[in-house]
Amino acid sequence: MNLQELYEDFHEETRLFQGYASQVEYLTTMQYIHMYAKRPARILELGAGCGAYSLALAKEGFCVTAVEPVDRHVELLKAGKTATMDFTILQSDAAHLPDDWTDTFDMVLCLGPLYHLKEKEQQLQAIASACRVCRKGGILLFAYIPHDMVLASEAMHVEGFLTGDEFDHETLQLHNDPFVFHDEQHIEELFQPFPLIKKKHIAADGLAELMSERINRFTAEEFAVWMRYHLKTCEKPSFLGHSNHNLFITEKKVSSYR
């Protein structure tokens, strides 16, 4: 299934806002974006989807460029843009960025491409493009979907999943279609060829997917406490394997000596 077909049926614009559990990933990612981005930073989002992050950051006054390949998402990005925003939209993908963007952006958000690029060569090309357009000393955030917890949470929430055809029953590996899954223990190897320094490795939603039914019944006060707990624990390596979405944060080296 190609991306255009996938996102006709899968409504990305509601994914992060369907309840408290789905908000954990969004709130956590925004927390770390704000940790590193200070106005007037120039921010590029690759695979911007419907603009959950890029439109919100543009509203805050950042200079934002959103790159997105899916027709439906581009229309939603255009619809969300206002006259007061410093917001540019380019319909393209991470592998095809303008040559003159080299060393341009203070922060690059790559929160979608690794969800769909099946071949390692494609993944490396996307990382290389993100690295090229980020200035030296800039920050890059990469989101990915860990394999093992997705299998566990699907088994918990989807009736008949363990006897279905969503994974190889010999290897217990999920099929990388339409989403691509990564082993969190080896994700850092993917970034080794690039001039990037690891800053943080985050369990972006932690236990939220597995506990979604309970978390969605929290009161506002309970959810506030849960978020404090999650943000306290999300940098612990032990939580990376219990999360359905992880965030790998890097800094582009200033020189080859760092």
C-alpha positions as a Python dict, from the first residue, in 0.01 Angstrom:
ca = {
    (1, 'M'): (0, 0, 0),
    (2, 'N'): (141, 340, -95),
    (3, 'L'): (122, 644, 131),
    (4, 'Q'): (-153, 815, -67),
    (5, 'E'): (-379, 511, -26),
    (6, 'L'): (-286, 451, 337),
    (7, 'Y'): (-368, 800, 452),
    (8, 'E'): (-700, 811, 271),
    (9, 'D'): (-822, 557, 528),
    (10, 'F'): (-588, 632, 821),
    (11, 'H'): (-676, 979, 949),
    (12, 'E'): (-350, 1112, 1089),
    (13, 'E'): (-509, 1442, 1193),
    (14, 'T'): (-692, 1271, 1482),
    (15, 'R'): (-429, 1015, 1587),
    (16, 'L'): (-262, 1226, 1855),
    (17, 'F'): (-579, 1377, 2001),
    (18, 'Q'): (-828, 1092, 2044),
    (19, 'G'): (-791, 1073, 2421),
    (20, 'Y'): (-542, 1113, 2701),
    (21, 'A'): (-340, 805, 2597),
    (22, 'S'): (-281, 930, 2243),
    (23, 'Q'): (-176, 1273, 2373),
    (24, 'V'): (122, 1134, 2566),
    (25, 'E'): (335, 1101, 2251),
    (26, 'Y'): (245, 1453, 2136),
    (27, 'L'): (300, 1622, 2472),
    (28, 'T'): (631, 1441, 2523),
    (29, 'T'): (761, 1527, 2176),
    (30, 'M'): (663, 1893, 2219),
    (31, 'Q'): (834, 1897, 2559),
    (32, 'Y'): (1165, 1795, 2400),
    (33, 'I'): (1122, 2022, 2098),
    (34, 'H'): (1084, 2316, 2336),
    (35, 'M'): (1383, 2197, 2535),
    (36, 'Y'): (1608, 2263, 2235),
    (37, 'A'): (1423, 2515, 2013),
    (38, 'K'): (1438, 2880, 2108),
    (39, 'R'): (1280, 3157, 1902),
    (40, 'P'): (1360, 3268, 1635),
    (41, 'A'): (1481, 2917, 1545),
    (42, 'R'): (1421, 2797, 1189),
    (43, 'I'): (1251, 2458, 1210),
    (44, 'L'): (1207, 2204, 929),
    (45, 'E'): (963, 1916, 964),
    (46, 'L'): (1009, 1625, 722),
    (47, 'G'): (698, 1415, 683),
    (48, 'A'): (492, 1682, 854),
    (49, 'G'): (166, 1493, 818),
    (50, 'C'): (-131, 1718, 892),
    (51, 'G'): (78, 1967, 1089),
    (52, 'A'): (23, 1863, 1450),
    (53, 'Y'): (374, 1983, 1530),
    (54, 'S'): (463, 2224, 1250),
    (55, 'L'): (141, 2426, 1266),
    (56, 'A'): (158, 2445, 1645),
    (57, 'L'): (518, 2566, 1631),
    (58, 'A'): (434, 2821, 1362),
    (59, 'K'): (153, 2953, 1585),
    (60, 'E'): (411, 2999, 1860),
    (61, 'G'): (613, 3225, 1632),
    (62, 'F'): (879, 2991, 1497),
    (63, 'C'): (983, 3007, 1133),
    (64, 'V'): (864, 2667, 1011),
    (65, 'T'): (897, 2476, 685),
    (66, 'A'): (683, 2163, 642),
    (67, 'V'): (770, 1895, 385),
    (68, 'E'): (499, 1637, 320),
    (69, 'P'): (437, 1398, 27),
    (70, 'V'): (70, 1299, 85),
    (71, 'D'): (-185, 1505, -112),
    (72, 'R'): (-452, 1497, 158),
    (73, 'H'): (-207, 1608, 427),
    (74, 'V'): (-76, 1894, 215),
    (75, 'E'): (-430, 2026, 175),
    (76, 'L'): (-480, 2011, 553),
    (77, 'L'): (-151, 2194, 608),
    (78, 'K'): (-262, 2468, 368),
    (79, 'A'): (-599, 2490, 543),
    (80, 'G'): (-430, 2530, 881),
    (81, 'K'): (-194, 2806, 776),
    (82, 'T'): (-286, 3160, 875),
    (83, 'A'): (-164, 3495, 745),
    (84, 'T'): (32, 3565, 1064),
    (85, 'M'): (244, 3249, 1039),
    (86, 'D'): (596, 3230, 898),
    (87, 'F'): (509, 2892, 748),
    (88, 'T'): (624, 2735, 421),
    (89, 'I'): (481, 2413, 274),
    (90, 'L'): (665, 2196, 21),
    (91, 'Q'): (507, 1883, -125),
    (92, 'S'): (802, 1645, -142),
    (93, 'D'): (978, 1383, 69),
    (94, 'A'): (1288, 1360, 286),
    (95, 'A'): (1501, 1224, 2),
    (96, 'H'): (1429, 1514, -236),
    (97, 'L'): (1511, 1843, -65),
    (98, 'P'): (1634, 2157, -243),
    (99, 'D'): (2011, 2180, -288),
    (100, 'D'): (2021, 2531, -145),
    (101, 'W'): (1886, 2415, 193),
    (102, 'T'): (2230, 2289, 301),
    (103, 'D'): (2313, 2398, 660),
    (104, 'T'): (1993, 2605, 673),
    (105, 'F'): (1778, 2493, 969),
    (106, 'D'): (1836, 2516, 1343),
    (107, 'M'): (1618, 2212, 1408),
    (108, 'V'): (1500, 1928, 1187),
    (109, 'L'): (1204, 1713, 1288),
    (110, 'C'): (1191, 1375, 1118),
    (111, 'L'): (884, 1237, 1295),
    (112, 'G'): (731, 1032, 1015),
    (113, 'P'): (971, 908, 745),
    (114, 'L'): (1120, 621, 946),
    (115, 'Y'): (765, 490, 996),
    (116, 'H'): (743, 400, 627),
    (117, 'L'): (1087, 358, 466),
    (118, 'K'): (1131, -18, 433),
    (119, 'E'): (1481, -46, 287),
    (120, 'K'): (1787, 46, 491),
    (121, 'E'): (1922, 244, 195),
    (122, 'Q'): (1606, 457, 197),
    (123, 'Q'): (1640, 513, 571),
    (124, 'L'): (2003, 618, 535),
    (125, 'Q'): (1912, 854, 251),
    (126, 'A'): (1645, 1024, 464),
    (127, 'I'): (1885, 1065, 757),
    (128, 'A'): (2153, 1200, 524),
    (129, 'S'): (1911, 1458, 382),
    (130, 'A'): (1802, 1568, 729),
    (131, 'C'): (2164, 1597, 836),
    (132, 'R'): (2261, 1799, 527),
    (133, 'V'): (1996, 2067, 574),
    (134, 'C'): (2058, 2109, 947),
    (135, 'R'): (2319, 2366, 1049),
    (136, 'K'): (2624, 2258, 1245),
    (137, 'G'): (2534, 2249, 1611),
    (138, 'G'): (2166, 2214, 1520),
    (139, 'I'): (1928, 1958, 1669),
    (140, 'L'): (1759, 1672, 1484),
    (141, 'L'): (1474, 1461, 1624),
    (142, 'F'): (1392, 1123, 1468),
    (143, 'A'): (1081, 923, 1561),
    (144, 'Y'): (1055, 549, 1504),
    (145, 'I'): (823, 262, 1597),
    (146, 'P'): (980, -7, 1820),
    (147, 'H'): (902, -361, 1710),
    (148, 'D'): (846, -573, 2018),
    (149, 'M'): (605, -356, 2215),
    (150, 'V'): (386, -307, 1910),
    (151, 'L'): (345, -683, 1880),
    (152, 'A'): (260, -707, 2252),
    (153, 'S'): (11, -420, 2249),
    (154, 'E'): (-158, -547, 1932),
    (155, 'A'): (-192, -889, 2096),
    (156, 'M'): (-356, -722, 2395),
    (157, 'H'): (-598, -499, 2206),
    (158, 'V'): (-677, -684, 1879),
    (159, 'E'): (-889, -997, 1897),
    (160, 'G'): (-735, -1284, 1698),
    (161, 'F'): (-407, -1100, 1636),
    (162, 'L'): (-183, -1386, 1753),
    (163, 'T'): (-334, -1630, 1504),
    (164, 'G'): (-361, -1379, 1219),
    (165, 'D'): (-125, -1288, 937),
    (166, 'E'): (19, -958, 1064),
    (167, 'F'): (353, -1122, 1152),
    (168, 'D'): (576, -1415, 1058),
    (169, 'H'): (482, -1698, 1293),
    (170, 'E'): (826, -1857, 1264),
    (171, 'T'): (1039, -1549, 1340),
    (172, 'L'): (771, -1352, 1534),
    (173, 'Q'): (859, -1049, 1323),
    (174, 'L'): (588, -802, 1226),
    (175, 'H'): (551, -734, 855),
    (176, 'N'): (696, -394, 763),
    (177, 'D'): (387, -289, 570),
    (178, 'P'): (240, -33, 580),
    (179, 'F'): (443, 65, 888),
    (180, 'V'): (810, -13, 948),
    (181, 'F'): (935, -132, 1286),
    (182, 'H'): (1280, -100, 1439),
    (183, 'D'): (1465, -274, 1720),
    (184, 'E'): (1531, -4, 1981),
    (185, 'Q'): (1848, -184, 2091),
    (186, 'H'): (2002, -136, 1746),
    (187, 'I'): (1852, 195, 1630),
    (188, 'E'): (2171, 386, 1714),
    (189, 'E'): (2365, 176, 1462),
    (190, 'L'): (2154, 333, 1187),
    (191, 'F'): (2295, 676, 1272),
    (192, 'Q'): (2662, 582, 1307),
    (193, 'P'): (2766, 686, 950),
    (194, 'F'): (2657, 1046, 1010),
    (195, 'P'): (2819, 1343, 1190),
    (196, 'L'): (2561, 1332, 1468),
    (197, 'I'): (2600, 1325, 1845),
    (198, 'K'): (2339, 1139, 2048),
    (199, 'K'): (2164, 1371, 2294),
    (200, 'K'): (1874, 1163, 2422),
    (201, 'H'): (1681, 847, 2344),
    (202, 'I'): (1321, 883, 2461),
    (203, 'A'): (1025, 649, 2513),
    (204, 'A'): (785, 898, 2356),
    (205, 'D'): (460, 742, 2475),
    (206, 'G'): (591, 486, 2724),
    (207, 'L'): (314, 259, 2853),
    (208, 'A'): (36, 474, 2706),
    (209, 'E'): (-62, 235, 2425),
    (210, 'L'): (-64, -73, 2645),
    (211, 'M'): (-260, 108, 2918),
    (212, 'S'): (-472, 318, 2684),
    (213, 'E'): (-813, 205, 2809),
    (214, 'R'): (-726, 292, 3170),
    (215, 'I'): (-542, 616, 3086),
    (216, 'N'): (-837, 738, 2879),
    (217, 'R'): (-1056, 704, 3191),
    (218, 'F'): (-826, 922, 3402),
    (219, 'T'): (-954, 1248, 3540),
    (220, 'A'): (-764, 1560, 3434),
    (221, 'E'): (-586, 1556, 3770),
    (222, 'E'): (-489, 1191, 3733),
    (223, 'F'): (-361, 1247, 3381),
    (224, 'A'): (-146, 1539, 3498),
    (225, 'V'): (15, 1309, 3755),
    (226, 'W'): (61, 1038, 3491),
    (227, 'M'): (239, 1283, 3260),
    (228, 'R'): (473, 1383, 3544),
    (229, 'Y'): (551, 1014, 3599),
    (230, 'H'): (597, 950, 3227),
    (231, 'L'): (831, 1248, 3178),
    (232, 'K'): (1031, 1137, 3481),
    (233, 'T'): (1082, 788, 3338),
    (234, 'C'): (1082, 830, 2959),
    (235, 'E'): (1462, 872, 2937),
    (236, 'K'): (1529, 546, 3118),
    (237, 'P'): (1661, 282, 2874),
    (238, 'S'): (1435, 21, 3032),
    (239, 'F'): (1128, 208, 2905),
    (240, 'L'): (1238, 214, 2540),
    (241, 'G'): (1121, -143, 2494),
    (242, 'H'): (784, -71, 2655),
    (243, 'S'): (689, 218, 2429),
    (244, 'N'): (506, 215, 2095),
    (245, 'H'): (685, 529, 1971),
    (246, 'N'): (1040, 635, 2049),
    (247, 'L'): (1234, 953, 1985),
    (248, 'F'): (1606, 968, 1903),
    (249, 'I'): (1751, 1317, 1952),
    (250, 'T'): (2085, 1416, 1801),
    (251, 'E'): (2306, 1720, 1749),
    (252, 'K'): (2493, 1783, 1425),
    (253, 'K'): (2865, 1798, 1492),
    (254, 'V'): (3029, 2137, 1464),
    (255, 'S'): (3355, 1980, 1346),
    (256, 'S'): (3502, 1638, 1281),
    (257, 'Y'): (3686, 1655, 1612),
    (258, 'R'): (3379, 1634, 1837),
}
